[in-house]
């Protein structure tokens, strides 16, 4: 007799999720949390105003301030997204997908989360879903506008800033957006939002969920708030086993927790939904260089850099060009945040290196030593131009940005020891020889989250770049290993999407008929009667 243990477990889990999704019981946030949110509303508006003022002074593009305030405080919202007839017809062969015609609210905090979830959102649009996307930061907002300009123009997607976590505001937003399902990316959870969604019977899911030890400890300090959120959310798709365990320790029911590889494995530039990001050689040449000789030389890129990392890259580059074999090397510098573009340009001015700026439409010349890519959305093209890539946020204690994009383009990757935000991805790439860990800017700390940091933290950035650029064949082999690994794990998005579709399908099912055995007995119906009372004569 075949063993149906796994099948039974799967059916049991599906039934449990169905019951959880349809449960109407709500655990409201504690009163002190609601009070704090109300008190913070006016203070947060002041923060937004200062941010806009600072951005304008720095000539950084920002969203319309009035529209942002209207969205954040529930004053005015656009009409919900509409179904595109052409898309609906194109999905007739796959009518079984619950996404066709569904209205999905997706919240991605900033640039990183937006880039991570973008491939999945593109698939959802292809399947006929309507999307309402919200962001918290200006960089995330700008990136969404850039990636999904066509969907926003056609109104298949509506794009606004996320409302503040005040119950009255959230109710206005939900009543206007009318989502069939809400999804949040990585770690962004708010107690009032989840409570309102639960009250409205709208399933919610935390996709690509990540919970570091530090975040877990912070959530654990406010037990009643965490208990409310873990009860009200419908599903958590953890990207690693440690995160799954921490969500369980916060009180999440086991049946709500799923496990899948990180969506970052599906954000590679060579994935089907990202092919538009890839430029052919002729386009790259026309966009970035004055002539072919300008980029026909050793090139490395420092991408998504933060304060302290640009200076480290400049210092390393000076050591490179002091080598006779690398005297004509080029560094492409791509700061993470636009508000720092001018500050990085000032560093280059002081360095004495010959540099040019992308934002001023300057092209790479033969004498260019550093090219400052101070525009948004061109990191992929910069990776394509280079032979090796430094991924920032890792030489300083930021946590490390996603190395998958560079690895998917078959580039050997260099990162510092601060990789706690993506330690599993970093460890996997390092294990196959596609990624090297180098010393931090301050050279004072080794990251416990990376198994490779203990052995390689003595390698400097300059030494690592010099090695890869002077051994191009080995660099190509290492890059190919990384690319193969990315391709082998690229089904992460399909797996997480299938889980979301299952949750959405469950929520669309009609409520089950009540079981007569479970109906409450009306004891008042049974009256105590005297013998002979009510009997017919």
Secondary structure, 3 states (H helix, E strand, C coil): CCCCHHHHHHHHHHHHHHHHHHCCCCCCCCHHHHHHHHHHHHHHHHHHHHHHHHHHHCCCCCCCHHHHHHHHCCCCCCCCCCCCHHHHHHCHHHCCCCCCCCEEEEECCCHHHHHHHHHHHHHHHHCCCEEEEEECCHHHHHHHHHHCHHHHHCCCEEEEECCCCCHHHHHHHHHHHCCCEEEEECCCCCHHHHHHHHHCCCEEEEEEECCCHHHHHHHHHCHHHHHHHHHHCCEEEECCHHHHHHHHHCCCCHHHEEECCCHHHHCCCCCHHHHHHCCCHHHHHHHHECCHHHCCCCEEEEEEECCCHHHHHHHHHHHHHCCHHHCCCEEEEEECCHHHHHHHHHHHHHHCCCEEECCCCCCECCCCCEEECCCCCCHHHHHHHCCEEEECCCCCCCCCCCCHHHHHCCCEEEECCCCCCCHHHHHHHHHCCCEEECCCCCCCCCCCCCCCHHHHCCCCHHHHHHHHHHCHHHHHHHHHHHHHHHHHCCCHHHHHHHHHHHHHHHHHCCCCCCCHHHCCCCHHHCCCCCCCCCCCC
